[in-house]
Every structure is written in C-alpha cells, then in structure tokens.
Amino acid sequence: MAVPKKRTSKSKRDMRRTHDNVKMPNVSRCPQCHEPVLSHHVCPSCGSYRGRKVIQKEEA
C-alpha cells in the first residue's frame, strides 16, 4: 500500500483543500413580484421567467 514518505506541510494540505468550500447560491430578485429567485430559474411564487409567464400559479 502507498504510504507517504514525508509529512505533508500545512501549506500543501490547505492548498489542496481550497476548493472544498461550500458556495452560496446566486440569488436575485424577480422583476415581477420581487421575491428571491435563483438565477436562470422560473420564479416559484409568480411563475415568470425573463418577463414572460411560463407556468400558471393558483392564487390561494
């Protein structure tokens, strides 16, 4: 089995882990209803995408 010959330094270990972080989703506001919505997704509250009605939402 492969075993490291030398101890990995803190610098090398941390450089390897730079991409292991969690990124926040890119959230913007819907131009119609001003609710938070993910970029490039249909608005879950009003059903519009890029200024057009894509899905019909029932009013409760």
Backbone bond lengths (Angstrom), bond angles and torsions (degrees), N, CA, C in turn:
res aa  C-N    CA-C-N  psi(-1)  N-CA   C-N-CA  omega(-1)  CA-C   N-CA-C  phi
1 M - - - 1.446 - - 1.524 109.17 -
2 A 1.340 117.05 141.65 1.462 121.06 -178.81 1.517 110.17 -74.24
3 V 1.329 114.62 128.26 1.456 121.70 179.60 1.524 107.72 -127.78
4 P 1.354 118.30 135.19 1.450 118.74 179.99 1.529 112.00 -63.89
5 K 1.327 116.29 137.60 1.461 121.21 -179.51 1.522 110.92 -77.92
6 K 1.340 116.44 -36.06 1.464 121.74 -179.52 1.526 109.62 -121.72
7 R 1.307 115.81 156.39 1.454 121.39 177.76 1.531 109.41 -72.08
8 T 1.332 116.41 137.82 1.459 121.09 177.65 1.521 108.96 -77.13
9 S 1.324 116.10 130.22 1.461 120.53 -177.83 1.525 110.71 -71.09
10 K 1.332 116.20 162.02 1.459 120.84 178.76 1.520 110.77 -62.13
11 S 1.313 116.59 -36.02 1.464 121.27 180.00 1.532 110.79 -64.42
12 K 1.322 117.92 -49.40 1.458 121.43 179.66 1.524 111.33 -64.27
13 R 1.323 116.72 -40.96 1.461 120.76 178.64 1.520 110.42 -61.93
14 D 1.327 117.83 -45.09 1.459 121.16 -178.16 1.527 112.24 -71.75
15 M 1.341 117.48 -31.91 1.461 119.87 175.24 1.529 110.73 -64.52
16 R 1.309 116.61 -35.70 1.461 120.61 178.07 1.521 110.85 -68.28
17 R 1.305 117.52 -32.14 1.471 122.23 -175.64 1.524 113.93 -89.82
18 T 1.328 119.17 5.85 1.467 119.91 -175.61 1.520 112.97 -62.88
19 H 1.323 118.53 -28.69 1.462 121.30 -177.13 1.526 112.53 -96.25
20 D 1.317 118.49 7.29 1.463 121.96 -177.84 1.520 113.32 -89.91
21 N 1.339 117.45 12.79 1.457 119.58 -177.22 1.530 110.50 -87.86
22 V 1.316 116.43 165.43 1.461 123.01 179.64 1.518 107.67 -98.85
23 K 1.330 116.72 128.19 1.460 121.01 -178.97 1.524 109.60 -97.72
24 M 1.325 115.97 142.70 1.454 121.33 177.67 1.528 109.56 -74.30
25 P 1.350 118.03 143.20 1.463 119.47 177.77 1.530 110.91 -68.07
26 N 1.326 115.97 149.14 1.455 121.82 -179.46 1.524 108.73 -82.15
27 V 1.328 116.75 100.35 1.463 122.57 -175.04 1.526 108.95 -105.85
28 S 1.336 116.80 132.28 1.461 121.94 175.49 1.529 108.54 -128.37
29 R 1.317 116.81 -178.60 1.463 122.03 -178.72 1.528 110.22 -101.29
30 C 1.326 116.05 141.14 1.460 122.08 176.19 1.533 108.42 -71.62
31 P 1.336 119.04 131.63 1.467 119.58 -179.46 1.528 113.57 -68.70
32 Q 1.349 118.89 -23.07 1.464 121.12 -179.42 1.533 112.06 -83.56
33 C 1.343 116.37 -54.65 1.470 119.86 -172.55 1.523 113.21 -108.84
34 H 1.329 117.89 -5.15 1.468 124.07 177.74 1.528 113.51 61.20
35 E 1.321 116.68 27.74 1.462 121.28 174.36 1.534 108.72 -90.84
36 P 1.343 118.43 153.64 1.466 119.56 176.46 1.524 111.27 -67.35
37 V 1.332 116.12 135.76 1.462 121.59 -178.14 1.524 108.06 -144.86
38 L 1.343 116.62 146.01 1.455 121.10 176.56 1.528 109.68 -70.54
39 S 1.325 116.92 146.75 1.457 121.21 178.50 1.528 109.99 -63.61
40 H 1.331 116.61 142.89 1.462 124.46 178.94 1.528 112.54 61.78
41 H 1.335 117.27 30.14 1.464 122.21 177.18 1.528 109.11 -130.03
42 V 1.326 116.48 154.46 1.458 121.94 174.83 1.520 108.43 -70.97
43 C 1.328 116.53 140.21 1.468 121.12 179.34 1.526 108.96 -66.47
44 P 1.338 118.19 124.20 1.469 119.27 -178.23 1.526 113.59 -71.24
45 S 1.334 118.91 -20.56 1.457 119.21 -176.72 1.525 112.97 -90.13
46 C 1.347 118.50 -38.99 1.474 118.72 -178.13 1.523 112.96 -112.20
47 G 1.335 119.71 -15.10 1.457 122.46 176.02 1.512 114.55 80.45
48 S 1.323 118.61 21.78 1.460 120.68 179.96 1.519 110.60 -105.16
49 Y 1.345 114.66 154.44 1.454 121.59 176.85 1.516 107.89 -144.26
50 R 1.306 117.36 122.17 1.460 124.87 -179.47 1.528 111.85 54.08
51 G 1.332 116.42 43.11 1.462 121.53 175.85 1.511 115.64 81.94
52 R 1.336 118.53 2.89 1.464 121.72 -179.82 1.515 110.05 -118.55
53 K 1.331 117.26 146.30 1.464 122.15 173.52 1.516 108.08 -75.38
54 V 1.321 116.82 118.60 1.462 121.26 -178.17 1.514 110.64 -102.28
55 I 1.335 116.56 -43.97 1.459 120.54 178.61 1.521 108.86 -126.37
56 Q 1.320 115.91 148.80 1.463 121.25 178.02 1.523 109.20 -86.29
57 K 1.317 116.68 126.92 1.459 121.82 177.84 1.528 108.57 -106.75
58 E 1.335 115.74 136.87 1.466 120.43 178.01 1.516 109.53 -79.98
59 E 1.315 116.11 135.39 1.469 121.55 175.58 1.514 108.50 -85.66
60 A 1.307 117.44 124.73 1.484 121.16 -177.01 1.501 110.73 -89.47
